Amino acid sequence: MSDEDPRYLGLAPYLYYTDATEALEWLTRVFGFEEKVRYVDAAGEVFQATVIAGSAEIQLTCVGADYWEGKGVDGPVGQLNVVYVDDVDAQYERVCEAVGEQVEITRPQDQPYGARLFTVQDIGGNSWAFWQRVSDTVELPAGWQEIRPGDQ
């Protein structure tokens, strides 16, 4: 084992869907992600796939209800995927146009930490925040503070 710090090469969310074929189509059509590869079973159904958002890879796989029952939950919980974009309002319009009234989407809002973002859930229940950095100025509520390594 080396004493050197690990050399991180990236991070890729690994998302679960009951129908990965449908999820792959939805993610590419609605969000504009690019399909990199799909692995299909004998029936042609996707059991694993990779999509690309900018330089990030997102893995998706197909699992049935028995997978979650074995873990004692109904499905994935607590997952929020942040996708950085250069124009959050344009991405919002794209997503709204692709899903119409079928999906609840928050309107883009400026946040006190210098971001403008909106959120949406995909067909598998995963939450997505499309995030644009609009300012390096952070406006924290009274009593809050920003602390960076080395400040202490």
C-alpha positions in Angstrom: 0.0 0.0 0.0 1.3 3.4 -0.9 1.6 6.4 1.4 0.7 8.7 -1.5 -2.7 10.4 -1.8 -5.1 8.7 -4.1 -5.2 9.9 -7.6 -8.9 10.4 -8.4 -9.8 10.1 -12.0 -13.5 11.0 -11.7 -16.8 10.3 -10.2 -19.8 8.6 -11.8 -23.3 8.2 -10.3 -24.7 4.7 -10.5 -28.4 4.9 -10.9 -31.1 2.2 -10.5 -34.2 1.9 -12.7 -36.9 -0.7 -13.0 -36.8 -0.2 -16.8 -33.3 0.8 -17.9 -34.3 0.8 -21.5 -37.0 3.4 -20.9 -34.7 5.4 -18.6 -31.9 5.5 -21.2 -34.3 6.8 -23.8 -35.7 9.4 -21.3 -32.3 10.7 -20.2 -31.0 11.2 -23.7 -34.3 12.7 -25.0 -35.2 14.9 -22.1 -31.8 16.0 -20.7 -29.8 15.7 -23.9 -27.3 13.3 -22.4 -25.2 11.3 -24.9 -25.4 7.5 -24.9 -21.9 6.0 -24.7 -22.7 2.3 -24.5 -25.6 0.0 -23.6 -25.5 -3.7 -22.6 -28.7 -5.6 -23.5 -30.0 -9.0 -22.5 -31.2 -11.7 -25.0 -34.6 -9.9 -25.3 -32.8 -6.6 -26.2 -33.6 -4.9 -22.9 -31.0 -2.7 -21.3 -29.5 -4.1 -18.2 -26.6 -1.6 -18.0 -25.7 1.6 -19.8 -23.5 4.6 -19.7 -24.5 8.1 -20.7 -22.3 11.2 -20.9 -23.1 14.7 -19.6 -20.1 17.0 -20.5 -17.1 15.1 -19.3 -19.0 13.1 -16.6 -20.2 9.6 -17.1 -23.4 8.4 -15.5 -24.0 4.7 -15.1 -27.5 3.2 -15.1 -28.8 -0.3 -14.5 -32.0 -2.3 -14.3 -33.2 -3.7 -11.0 -36.5 -5.2 -10.0 -38.6 -4.6 -7.0 -37.1 -7.7 -5.3 -33.7 -5.9 -5.2 -35.2 -3.2 -3.1 -37.3 -5.5 -1.0 -34.1 -7.4 -0.1 -32.7 -4.1 1.2 -35.9 -3.3 3.1 -36.8 -0.2 1.1 -39.2 0.7 -1.7 -36.5 2.1 -4.0 -33.6 4.4 -4.1 -33.7 7.2 -1.5 -31.7 10.4 -0.9 -30.1 10.7 -4.4 -29.6 14.1 -5.9 -27.5 14.5 -9.1 -26.1 17.9 -9.8 -25.4 18.6 -13.5 -23.4 21.8 -14.2 -24.6 23.7 -17.3 -23.6 27.0 -18.9 -27.2 28.2 -19.5 -29.7 26.9 -16.9 -32.6 28.8 -18.4 -32.0 27.2 -21.8 -31.8 23.7 -20.2 -35.0 24.4 -18.3 -36.8 25.3 -21.5 -35.4 22.1 -23.2 -36.6 19.9 -20.3 -40.0 21.6 -20.1 -40.5 21.1 -23.8 -39.5 17.5 -23.7 -41.8 16.5 -20.8 -44.7 19.0 -21.1 -47.0 18.9 -18.1 -46.1 15.2 -17.3 -43.3 16.1 -14.8 -43.1 18.6 -12.0 -40.1 21.0 -12.6 -39.1 23.8 -10.3 -38.5 27.1 -12.0 -34.9 28.3 -12.2 -34.0 30.3 -9.1 -30.9 32.2 -8.0 -29.4 30.8 -4.8 -27.5 32.8 -2.1 -24.4 30.6 -2.8 -23.9 32.0 -6.3 -25.8 29.4 -8.3 -29.0 29.5 -10.5 -30.7 26.1 -10.6 -33.8 24.1 -11.2 -34.7 20.6 -10.1 -36.7 17.8 -11.7 -37.3 14.1 -11.0 -36.7 11.5 -13.7 -38.9 8.5 -14.5 -37.1 6.4 -11.9 -37.5 8.9 -9.1 -34.0 10.2 -9.1 -33.7 13.9 -8.5 -31.6 16.1 -10.8 -30.5 19.7 -10.2 -29.2 21.6 -13.3 -26.9 24.2 -11.9 -25.2 27.3 -13.4 -22.6 29.3 -11.5 -23.7 32.9 -11.8 -21.6 34.6 -9.1 -18.6 34.1 -6.9 -20.3 36.2 -4.2 -22.0 34.2 -1.5 -24.8 35.9 0.5 -25.2 33.8 3.7 -27.9 34.4 6.2 -27.0 36.3 9.4 -24.9 34.2 11.7 -23.7 31.8 9.0 -20.2 31.8 7.7 -18.0 30.4 5.0 -15.0 28.4 6.1 -12.4 27.1 3.7 -9.4 24.8 4.6 -6.6 26.8 6.1 -9.0 29.5 7.4 -9.1 28.0 10.9 
